Amino acid sequence: MVLCPSSAISEVKGKALISSQNCVGCGECLSACKFDAVNVNWHEDMDVFVERMSEYASGILSRVKRKAFINFAADITEECDCIAGDDPRIAEDTGILASKDILALDKACYDMLTLKNDIFSRDGKKVHLHQLKYAAEIGLGSLDYMLVEV
């Protein structure tokens, strides 16, 4: 189907079938299905998921010449902010941070938010830290930063 960038969706006997071998985990099928029939196990292999997310961000940002990034480290919940709703907050509001380096910005936010308690660690696994390190490996930015209070 045209909606899938990796051609993982085919039609078999009038029904859509997603090939897990061809799927790259982009989630386009989620937004395309009007019937909410597509489910993705977001916890299946988080390392692969966050690596892909970093690669997609790198691909997009490689086409942008002038960049500036702002993070609002506030109202942080356990789940992604796209689905959190009224979930309980897991960290105090930390502030608004800005940088021309997206990775340095995310690392600064991560460090500030985990200073007292590693709120992002799940089952002893530091998925978010893996994402930051992988993003640095592929050249998305630097893990080094300097905080300047304004």
VMD Tcl script that builds the backbone (N, CA, C; Angstrom):
set m [mol new atoms 450]
animate dup $m
set s [atomselect $m all]
$s set {name element resname resid chain x y z} {
  {N N MET 1 A 0.841 -1.188 0.000}
  {CA C MET 1 A 0.000 0.000 0.000}
  {C C MET 1 A 0.883 1.247 0.000}
  {N N VAL 2 A 0.366 2.300 -0.577}
  {CA C VAL 2 A 1.098 3.553 -0.725}
  {C C VAL 2 A 1.425 4.185 0.626}
  {N N LEU 3 A 0.619 3.939 1.631}
  {CA C LEU 3 A 0.802 4.573 2.933}
  {C C LEU 3 A 2.032 4.084 3.681}
  {N N CYS 4 A 2.546 2.940 3.335}
  {CA C CYS 4 A 3.671 2.346 4.059}
  {C C CYS 4 A 4.978 2.587 3.301}
  {N N PRO 5 A 5.929 3.293 3.922}
  {CA C PRO 5 A 7.189 3.588 3.231}
  {C C PRO 5 A 8.060 2.362 2.968}
  {N N SER 6 A 7.808 1.263 3.682}
  {CA C SER 6 A 8.625 0.061 3.473}
  {C C SER 6 A 7.832 -1.071 2.817}
  {N N SER 7 A 6.651 -0.739 2.299}
  {CA C SER 7 A 5.787 -1.719 1.624}
  {C C SER 7 A 5.509 -2.942 2.492}
  {N N ALA 8 A 5.282 -2.712 3.772}
  {CA C ALA 8 A 5.015 -3.815 4.696}
  {C C ALA 8 A 3.539 -4.207 4.716}
  {N N ILE 9 A 2.678 -3.391 4.104}
  {CA C ILE 9 A 1.241 -3.671 4.114}
  {C C ILE 9 A 0.828 -4.241 2.764}
  {N N SER 10 A 0.146 -5.380 2.817}
  {CA C SER 10 A -0.400 -5.973 1.600}
  {C C SER 10 A -1.850 -6.350 1.865}
  {N N GLU 11 A -2.573 -6.617 0.804}
  {CA C GLU 11 A -3.968 -7.016 0.952}
  {C C GLU 11 A -4.079 -8.501 0.644}
  {N N VAL 12 A -4.634 -9.245 1.600}
  {CA C VAL 12 A -4.825 -10.680 1.447}
  {C C VAL 12 A -6.285 -10.995 1.741}
  {N N LYS 13 A -6.992 -11.510 0.742}
  {CA C LYS 13 A -8.410 -11.854 0.872}
  {C C LYS 13 A -9.231 -10.685 1.406}
  {N N GLY 14 A -8.963 -9.495 0.879}
  {CA C GLY 14 A -9.735 -8.311 1.247}
  {C C GLY 14 A -9.363 -7.687 2.578}
  {N N LYS 15 A -8.319 -8.182 3.212}
  {CA C LYS 15 A -7.898 -7.628 4.504}
  {C C LYS 15 A -6.439 -7.179 4.427}
  {N N ALA 16 A -6.133 -6.124 5.162}
  {CA C ALA 16 A -4.758 -5.626 5.205}
  {C C ALA 16 A -3.924 -6.526 6.104}
  {N N LEU 17 A -2.724 -6.830 5.645}
  {CA C LEU 17 A -1.796 -7.662 6.401}
  {C C LEU 17 A -0.469 -6.912 6.503}
  {N N ILE 18 A 0.064 -6.810 7.725}
  {CA C ILE 18 A 1.327 -6.107 7.935}
  {C C ILE 18 A 2.435 -7.133 8.143}
  {N N SER 19 A 3.453 -7.052 7.310}
  {CA C SER 19 A 4.602 -7.957 7.411}
  {C C SER 19 A 5.573 -7.420 8.456}
  {N N SER 20 A 5.770 -8.177 9.527}
  {CA C SER 20 A 6.700 -7.739 10.573}
  {C C SER 20 A 8.141 -7.744 10.068}
  {N N GLN 21 A 8.421 -8.518 9.029}
  {CA C GLN 21 A 9.778 -8.551 8.466}
  {C C GLN 21 A 10.098 -7.273 7.695}
  {N N ASN 22 A 9.096 -6.685 7.050}
  {CA C ASN 22 A 9.315 -5.465 6.258}
  {C C ASN 22 A 9.058 -4.189 7.049}
  {N N CYS 23 A 8.315 -4.285 8.132}
  {CA C CYS 23 A 7.937 -3.110 8.921}
  {C C CYS 23 A 9.176 -2.447 9.525}
  {N N VAL 24 A 9.253 -1.114 9.375}
  {CA C VAL 24 A 10.371 -0.359 9.955}
  {C C VAL 24 A 9.951 0.374 11.226}
  {N N GLY 25 A 8.699 0.228 11.629}
  {CA C GLY 25 A 8.247 0.816 12.887}
  {C C GLY 25 A 7.953 2.298 12.845}
  {N N CYS 26 A 7.648 2.841 11.672}
  {CA C CYS 26 A 7.433 4.287 11.563}
  {C C CYS 26 A 6.078 4.728 12.122}
  {N N GLY 27 A 5.094 3.831 12.150}
  {CA C GLY 27 A 3.787 4.154 12.700}
  {C C GLY 27 A 2.824 4.794 11.715}
  {N N GLU 28 A 3.187 4.888 10.436}
  {CA C GLU 28 A 2.295 5.491 9.441}
  {C C GLU 28 A 0.965 4.743 9.361}
  {N N CYS 29 A 1.001 3.435 9.554}
  {CA C CYS 29 A -0.219 2.631 9.476}
  {C C CYS 29 A -1.204 3.002 10.584}
  {N N LEU 30 A -0.690 3.435 11.724}
  {CA C LEU 30 A -1.559 3.833 12.832}
  {C C LEU 30 A -2.436 5.015 12.443}
  {N N SER 31 A -1.821 5.999 11.801}
  {CA C SER 31 A -2.584 7.190 11.430}
  {C C SER 31 A -3.445 6.948 10.198}
  {N N ALA 32 A -3.089 5.968 9.382}
  {CA C ALA 32 A -3.829 5.703 8.154}
  {C C ALA 32 A -5.104 4.899 8.385}
  {N N CYS 33 A -5.121 4.042 9.394}
  {CA C CYS 33 A -6.270 3.164 9.630}
  {C C CYS 33 A -7.382 3.916 10.350}
  {N N LYS 34 A -8.515 4.048 9.680}
  {CA C LYS 34 A -9.654 4.779 10.246}
  {C C LYS 34 A -10.413 3.964 11.290}
  {N N PHE 35 A -10.119 2.683 11.388}
  {CA C PHE 35 A -10.889 1.798 12.255}
  {C C PHE 35 A -10.138 1.376 13.513}
  {N N ASP 36 A -8.978 1.963 13.768}
  {CA C ASP 36 A -8.143 1.607 14.924}
  {C C ASP 36 A -7.853 0.106 14.983}
  {N N ALA 37 A -7.686 -0.503 13.818}
  {CA C ALA 37 A -7.439 -1.942 13.761}
  {C C ALA 37 A -5.957 -2.281 13.881}
  {N N VAL 38 A -5.102 -1.279 13.767}
  {CA C VAL 38 A -3.660 -1.519 13.821}
  {C C VAL 38 A -3.162 -1.265 15.231}
  {N N ASN 39 A -2.483 -2.244 15.771}
  {CA C ASN 39 A -1.886 -2.102 17.096}
  {C C ASN 39 A -0.383 -2.313 16.984}
  {N N VAL 40 A 0.362 -1.511 17.710}
  {CA C VAL 40 A 1.812 -1.644 17.727}
  {C C VAL 40 A 2.241 -1.908 19.160}
  {N N ASN 41 A 3.068 -2.906 19.352}
  {CA C ASN 41 A 3.618 -3.192 20.672}
  {C C ASN 41 A 4.848 -2.310 20.856}
  {N N TRP 42 A 4.639 -1.132 21.436}
  {CA C TRP 42 A 5.715 -0.154 21.579}
  {C C TRP 42 A 6.810 -0.631 22.526}
  {N N HIS 43 A 6.549 -1.642 23.323}
  {CA C HIS 43 A 7.538 -2.111 24.290}
  {C C HIS 43 A 8.271 -3.365 23.808}
  {N N GLU 44 A 8.004 -3.783 22.578}
  {CA C GLU 44 A 8.593 -5.016 22.061}
  {C C GLU 44 A 10.123 -4.943 22.043}
  {N N ASP 45 A 10.681 -3.958 21.386}
  {CA C ASP 45 A 12.129 -3.770 21.377}
  {C C ASP 45 A 12.391 -2.275 21.352}
  {N N MET 46 A 12.443 -1.695 22.527}
  {CA C MET 46 A 12.578 -0.246 22.639}
  {C C MET 46 A 13.909 0.257 22.096}
  {N N ASP 47 A 14.967 -0.523 22.193}
  {CA C ASP 47 A 16.255 -0.077 21.658}
  {C C ASP 47 A 16.149 0.191 20.160}
  {N N VAL 48 A 15.549 -0.737 19.437}
  {CA C VAL 48 A 15.388 -0.569 17.989}
  {C C VAL 48 A 14.486 0.629 17.705}
  {N N PHE 49 A 13.414 0.762 18.457}
  {CA C PHE 49 A 12.480 1.870 18.250}
  {C C PHE 49 A 13.167 3.217 18.430}
  {N N VAL 50 A 13.915 3.400 19.529}
  {CA C VAL 50 A 14.547 4.702 19.776}
  {C C VAL 50 A 15.694 4.954 18.799}
  {N N GLU 51 A 16.345 3.901 18.323}
  {CA C GLU 51 A 17.380 4.084 17.304}
  {C C GLU 51 A 16.754 4.587 16.013}
  {N N ARG 52 A 15.638 3.992 15.613}
  {CA C ARG 52 A 14.945 4.440 14.398}
  {C C ARG 52 A 14.479 5.882 14.546}
  {N N MET 53 A 13.948 6.202 15.715}
  {CA C MET 53 A 13.483 7.562 15.953}
  {C C MET 53 A 14.635 8.555 15.794}
  {N N SER 54 A 15.805 8.204 16.303}
  {CA C SER 54 A 16.990 9.059 16.169}
  {C C SER 54 A 17.405 9.192 14.707}
  {N N GLU 55 A 17.346 8.094 13.975}
  {CA C GLU 55 A 17.712 8.120 12.555}
  {C C GLU 55 A 16.745 8.989 11.758}
  {N N TYR 56 A 15.444 8.889 12.058}
  {CA C TYR 56 A 14.459 9.717 11.354}
  {C C TYR 56 A 14.707 11.190 11.647}
  {N N ALA 57 A 14.964 11.509 12.906}
  {CA C ALA 57 A 15.237 12.900 13.283}
  {C C ALA 57 A 16.484 13.406 12.572}
  {N N SER 58 A 17.507 12.582 12.498}
  {CA C SER 58 A 18.746 12.966 11.825}
  {C C SER 58 A 18.502 13.236 10.344}
  {N N GLY 59 A 17.719 12.382 9.714}
  {CA C GLY 59 A 17.399 12.564 8.299}
  {C C GLY 59 A 16.660 13.861 8.039}
  {N N ILE 60 A 15.710 14.165 8.881}
  {CA C ILE 60 A 14.940 15.402 8.722}
  {C C ILE 60 A 15.819 16.614 8.982}
  {N N LEU 61 A 16.558 16.589 10.087}
  {CA C LEU 61 A 17.364 17.749 10.469}
  {C C LEU 61 A 18.536 17.990 9.524}
  {N N SER 62 A 18.965 16.971 8.799}
  {CA C SER 62 A 20.071 17.158 7.855}
  {C C SER 62 A 19.679 18.096 6.716}
  {N N ARG 63 A 18.395 18.302 6.521}
  {CA C ARG 63 A 17.907 19.175 5.450}
  {C C ARG 63 A 17.632 20.604 5.923}
  {N N VAL 64 A 17.772 20.837 7.218}
  {CA C VAL 64 A 17.495 22.167 7.779}
  {C C VAL 64 A 18.820 22.865 8.069}
  {N N LYS 65 A 18.994 24.053 7.495}
  {CA C LYS 65 A 20.267 24.764 7.679}
  {C C LYS 65 A 20.360 25.450 9.036}
  {N N ARG 66 A 19.401 26.279 9.365}
  {CA C ARG 66 A 19.425 27.011 10.636}
  {C C ARG 66 A 18.459 26.349 11.601}
  {N N LYS 67 A 18.983 25.925 12.739}
  {CA C LYS 67 A 18.160 25.182 13.697}
  {C C LYS 67 A 18.227 25.823 15.076}
  {N N ALA 68 A 17.116 25.766 15.774}
  {CA C ALA 68 A 17.046 26.151 17.184}
  {C C ALA 68 A 15.985 25.261 17.822}
  {N N PHE 69 A 16.247 24.828 19.044}
  {CA C PHE 69 A 15.358 23.887 19.711}
  {C C PHE 69 A 15.009 24.400 21.098}
  {N N ILE 70 A 13.767 24.160 21.510}
  {CA C ILE 70 A 13.300 24.564 22.838}
  {C C ILE 70 A 12.602 23.371 23.480}
  {N N ASN 71 A 12.968 23.047 24.705}
  {CA C ASN 71 A 12.298 22.003 25.486}
  {C C ASN 71 A 11.616 22.635 26.690}
  {N N PHE 72 A 10.372 22.300 26.881}
  {CA C PHE 72 A 9.639 22.707 28.077}
  {C C PHE 72 A 9.651 21.513 29.020}
  {N N ALA 73 A 10.500 21.538 30.016}
  {CA C ALA 73 A 10.609 20.434 30.973}
  {C C ALA 73 A 9.579 20.661 32.078}
  {N N ALA 74 A 8.318 20.445 31.721}
  {CA C ALA 74 A 7.203 20.690 32.637}
  {C C ALA 74 A 6.093 19.673 32.370}
  {N N ASP 75 A 5.301 19.411 33.386}
  {CA C ASP 75 A 4.165 18.486 33.271}
  {C C ASP 75 A 4.592 17.133 32.687}
  {N N ILE 76 A 5.675 16.588 33.194}
  {CA C ILE 76 A 6.235 15.350 32.654}
  {C C ILE 76 A 5.523 14.145 33.265}
  {N N THR 77 A 5.024 13.280 32.374}
  {CA C THR 77 A 4.324 12.068 32.792}
  {C C THR 77 A 5.133 10.848 32.366}
  {N N GLU 78 A 4.706 9.677 32.809}
  {CA C GLU 78 A 5.430 8.447 32.481}
  {C C GLU 78 A 5.355 8.133 30.990}
  {N N GLU 79 A 4.211 8.370 30.391}
  {CA C GLU 79 A 4.021 8.043 28.977}
  {C C GLU 79 A 4.390 9.232 28.091}
  {N N CYS 80 A 4.512 8.976 26.818}
  {CA C CYS 80 A 4.782 10.011 25.819}
  {C C CYS 80 A 3.720 11.106 25.925}
  {N N ASP 81 A 4.112 12.346 25.727}
  {CA C ASP 81 A 3.152 13.439 25.882}
  {C C ASP 81 A 2.035 13.391 24.845}
  {N N CYS 82 A 2.181 12.581 23.817}
  {CA C CYS 82 A 1.118 12.477 22.825}
  {C C CYS 82 A -0.057 11.642 23.344}
  {N N ILE 83 A 0.151 10.860 24.413}
  {CA C ILE 83 A -0.935 10.038 24.945}
  {C C ILE 83 A -1.143 10.209 26.443}
  {N N ALA 84 A -0.394 11.075 27.085}
  {CA C ALA 84 A -0.396 11.160 28.549}
  {C C ALA 84 A -1.713 11.651 29.139}
  {N N GLY 85 A -2.383 12.596 28.494}
  {CA C GLY 85 A -3.640 13.109 29.029}
  {C C GLY 85 A -3.465 13.686 30.415}
  {N N ASP 86 A -4.249 13.182 31.352}
  {CA C ASP 86 A -4.198 13.670 32.730}
  {C C ASP 86 A -3.406 12.738 33.642}
  {N N ASP 87 A -2.471 12.005 33.086}
  {CA C ASP 87 A -1.654 11.101 33.902}
  {C C ASP 87 A -0.913 11.883 34.981}
  {N N PRO 88 A -0.604 11.230 36.102}
  {CA C PRO 88 A 0.135 11.926 37.166}
  {C C PRO 88 A 1.533 12.329 36.707}
  {N N ARG 89 A 1.984 13.439 37.217}
  {CA C ARG 89 A 3.320 13.946 36.887}
  {C C ARG 89 A 4.358 13.150 37.670}
  {N N ILE 90 A 5.501 12.867 37.035}
  {CA C ILE 90 A 6.533 12.059 37.690}
  {C C ILE 90 A 7.775 12.870 38.040}
  {N N ALA 91 A 7.759 14.163 37.735}
  {CA C ALA 91 A 8.906 15.020 38.056}
  {C C ALA 91 A 8.427 16.452 38.251}
  {N N GLU 92 A 9.202 17.197 39.022}
  {CA C GLU 92 A 8.898 18.613 39.201}
  {C C GLU 92 A 9.201 19.354 37.904}
  {N N ASP 93 A 8.484 20.450 37.676}
  {CA C ASP 93 A 8.790 21.286 36.526}
  {C C ASP 93 A 10.212 21.809 36.678}
  {N N THR 94 A 11.004 21.660 35.641}
  {CA C THR 94 A 12.419 22.005 35.697}
  {C C THR 94 A 12.726 23.321 34.998}
  {N N GLY 95 A 11.957 23.658 33.997}
  {CA C GLY 95 A 12.174 24.930 33.314}
  {C C GLY 95 A 12.086 24.803 31.813}
  {N N ILE 96 A 12.496 25.861 31.150}
  {CA C ILE 96 A 12.517 25.918 29.693}
  {C C ILE 96 A 13.981 25.993 29.272}
  {N N LEU 97 A 14.396 25.090 28.411}
  {CA C LEU 97 A 15.785 25.046 27.960}
  {C C LEU 97 A 15.827 25.223 26.447}
  {N N ALA 98 A 16.892 25.842 25.949}
  {CA C ALA 98 A 17.029 26.082 24.514}
  {C C ALA 98 A 18.465 25.827 24.077}
  {N N SER 99 A 18.617 25.431 22.816}
  {CA C SER 99 A 19.948 25.164 22.270}
  {C C SER 99 A 19.873 25.089 20.750}
  {N N LYS 100 A 21.009 25.223 20.118}
  {CA C LYS 100 A 21.109 24.976 18.679}
  {C C LYS 100 A 21.473 23.515 18.412}
  {N N ASP 101 A 21.785 22.773 19.471}
  {CA C ASP 101 A 22.148 21.355 19.377}
  {C C ASP 101 A 21.050 20.538 20.059}
  {N N ILE 102 A 20.252 19.841 19.262}
  {CA C ILE 102 A 19.105 19.095 19.791}
  {C C ILE 102 A 19.525 18.031 20.805}
  {N N LEU 103 A 20.647 17.394 20.564}
  {CA C LEU 103 A 21.082 16.317 21.452}
  {C C LEU 103 A 21.606 16.865 22.776}
  {N N ALA 104 A 22.395 17.937 22.720}
  {CA C ALA 104 A 22.883 18.568 23.953}
  {C C ALA 104 A 21.704 19.048 24.791}
  {N N LEU 105 A 20.677 19.555 24.129}
  {CA C LEU 105 A 19.472 20.022 24.824}
  {C C LEU 105 A 18.765 18.868 25.529}
  {N N ASP 106 A 18.552 17.776 24.813}
  {CA C ASP 106 A 17.890 16.621 25.427}
  {C C ASP 106 A 18.723 16.028 26.562}
  {N N LYS 107 A 20.038 15.987 26.389}
  {CA C LYS 107 A 20.915 15.459 27.448}
  {C C LYS 107 A 20.864 16.352 28.685}
  {N N ALA 108 A 20.841 17.669 28.497}
  {CA C ALA 108 A 20.745 18.592 29.634}
  {C C ALA 108 A 19.424 18.387 30.374}
  {N N CYS 109 A 18.334 18.259 29.636}
  {CA C CYS 109 A 17.031 18.009 30.266}
  {C C CYS 109 A 17.042 16.679 31.008}
  {N N TYR 110 A 17.572 15.650 30.370}
  {CA C TYR 110 A 17.667 14.327 30.989}
  {C C TYR 110 A 18.446 14.412 32.298}
  {N N ASP 111 A 19.601 15.056 32.263}
  {CA C ASP 111 A 20.439 15.168 33.461}
  {C C ASP 111 A 19.732 15.936 34.571}
  {N N MET 112 A 19.081 17.026 34.223}
  {CA C MET 112 A 18.392 17.827 35.237}
  {C C MET 112 A 17.229 17.061 35.855}
  {N N LEU 113 A 16.501 16.325 35.030}
  {CA C LEU 113 A 15.335 15.599 35.521}
  {C C LEU 113 A 15.705 14.348 36.309}
  {N N THR 114 A 16.867 13.787 36.061}
  {CA C THR 114 A 17.265 12.564 36.764}
  {C C THR 114 A 18.277 12.833 37.869}
  {N N LEU 115 A 18.513 14.086 38.172}
  {CA C LEU 115 A 19.490 14.456 39.193}
  {C C LEU 115 A 19.168 13.816 40.544}
  {N N LYS 116 A 17.899 13.861 40.942}
  {CA C LYS 116 A 17.485 13.309 42.236}
  {C C LYS 116 A 17.018 11.860 42.127}
  {N N ASN 117 A 16.371 11.525 41.020}
  {CA C ASN 117 A 15.759 10.211 40.875}
  {C C ASN 117 A 15.669 9.873 39.385}
  {N N ASP 118 A 16.140 8.700 38.989}
  {CA C ASP 118 A 16.097 8.317 37.577}
  {C C ASP 118 A 14.669 7.943 37.201}
  {N N ILE 119 A 13.892 8.952 36.861}
  {CA C ILE 119 A 12.472 8.752 36.569}
  {C C ILE 119 A 12.230 8.027 35.251}
  {N N PHE 120 A 13.244 7.938 34.408}
  {CA C PHE 120 A 13.052 7.339 33.090}
  {C C PHE 120 A 13.464 5.876 33.008}
  {N N SER 121 A 14.077 5.341 34.033}
  {CA C SER 121 A 14.537 3.956 34.012}
  {C C SER 121 A 13.339 3.021 34.147}
  {N N ARG 122 A 13.247 2.050 33.250}
  {CA C ARG 122 A 12.164 1.065 33.306}
  {C C ARG 122 A 12.770 -0.321 33.453}
  {N N ASP 123 A 12.346 -1.013 34.460}
  {CA C ASP 123 A 12.826 -2.377 34.697}
  {C C ASP 123 A 14.356 -2.432 34.686}
  {N N GLY 124 A 14.974 -1.392 35.210}
  {CA C GLY 124 A 16.429 -1.344 35.274}
  {C C GLY 124 A 17.104 -1.018 33.956}
  {N N LYS 125 A 16.316 -0.783 32.904}
  {CA C LYS 125 A 16.874 -0.508 31.583}
  {C C LYS 125 A 16.786 0.985 31.286}
  {N N LYS 126 A 17.876 1.561 30.868}
  {CA C LYS 126 A 17.938 2.991 30.601}
  {C C LYS 126 A 17.778 3.243 29.101}
  {N N VAL 127 A 16.550 3.083 28.602}
  {CA C VAL 127 A 16.258 3.230 27.179}
  {C C VAL 127 A 16.573 4.643 26.703}
  {N N HIS 128 A 16.210 5.635 27.495}
  {CA C HIS 128 A 16.421 7.019 27.074}
  {C C HIS 128 A 17.904 7.337 26.949}
  {N N LEU 129 A 18.702 6.822 27.867}
  {CA C LEU 129 A 20.143 7.047 27.798}
  {C C LEU 129 A 20.727 6.356 26.563}
  {N N HIS 130 A 20.206 5.173 26.230}
  {CA C HIS 130 A 20.634 4.472 25.018}
  {C C HIS 130 A 20.328 5.327 23.789}
  {N N GLN 131 A 19.151 5.942 23.767}
  {CA C GLN 131 A 18.777 6.781 22.628}
  {C C GLN 131 A 19.737 7.955 22.478}
  {N N LEU 132 A 20.083 8.598 23.585}
  {CA C LEU 132 A 20.996 9.736 23.534}
  {C C LEU 132 A 22.375 9.307 23.025}
  {N N LYS 133 A 22.877 8.188 23.537}
  {CA C LYS 133 A 24.201 7.707 23.115}
  {C C LYS 133 A 24.201 7.312 21.635}
  {N N TYR 134 A 23.134 6.648 21.205}
  {CA C TYR 134 A 23.042 6.244 19.801}
  {C C TYR 134 A 22.956 7.472 18.896}
  {N N ALA 135 A 22.178 8.459 19.306}
  {CA C ALA 135 A 22.047 9.685 18.516}
  {C C ALA 135 A 23.403 10.374 18.363}
  {N N ALA 136 A 24.211 10.343 19.408}
  {CA C ALA 136 A 25.560 10.922 19.329}
  {C C ALA 136 A 26.426 10.113 18.359}
  {N N GLU 137 A 26.291 8.782 18.396}
  {CA C GLU 137 A 27.069 7.914 17.504}
  {C C GLU 137 A 26.791 8.203 16.033}
  {N N ILE 138 A 25.531 8.506 15.698}
  {CA C ILE 138 A 25.186 8.747 14.291}
  {C C ILE 138 A 25.362 10.216 13.903}
  {N N GLY 139 A 25.871 11.022 14.827}
  {CA C GLY 139 A 26.195 12.409 14.503}
  {C C GLY 139 A 25.049 13.396 14.612}
  {N N LEU 140 A 24.020 13.049 15.372}
  {CA C LEU 140 A 22.878 13.952 15.516}
  {C C LEU 140 A 23.230 15.195 16.328}
  {N N GLY 141 A 24.210 15.075 17.191}
  {CA C GLY 141 A 24.617 16.204 18.024}
  {C C GLY 141 A 25.646 15.751 19.037}
  {N N SER 142 A 25.813 16.564 20.066}
  {CA C SER 142 A 26.812 16.292 21.100}
  {C C SER 142 A 26.133 16.048 22.441}
  {N N LEU 143 A 26.728 15.184 23.239}
  {CA C LEU 143 A 26.221 14.951 24.592}
  {C C LEU 143 A 26.774 15.978 25.575}
  {N N ASP 144 A 27.695 16.797 25.122}
  {CA C ASP 144 A 28.287 17.830 25.977}
  {C C ASP 144 A 27.466 19.113 25.893}
  {N N TYR 145 A 27.345 19.783 27.027}
  {CA C TYR 145 A 26.589 21.034 27.059}
  {C C TYR 145 A 27.095 21.896 28.203}
  {N N MET 146 A 26.714 23.159 28.161}
  {CA C MET 146 A 27.013 24.083 29.247}
  {C C MET 146 A 25.716 24.830 29.551}
  {N N LEU 147 A 25.268 24.747 30.799}
  {CA C LEU 147 A 24.045 25.441 31.192}
  {C C LEU 147 A 24.350 26.907 31.489}
  {N N VAL 148 A 23.545 27.783 30.907}
  {CA C VAL 148 A 23.651 29.214 31.162}
  {C C VAL 148 A 22.273 29.681 31.613}
  {N N GLU 149 A 22.173 30.112 32.865}
  {CA C GLU 149 A 20.888 30.563 33.383}
  {C C GLU 149 A 20.604 31.983 32.915}
  {N N VAL 150 A 19.379 32.219 32.478}
  {CA C VAL 150 A 18.986 33.540 31.993}
  {C C VAL 150 A 17.926 34.115 32.907}
}
mol reanalyze $m
mol bondsrecalc $m
mol representation Tube
mol addrep $m
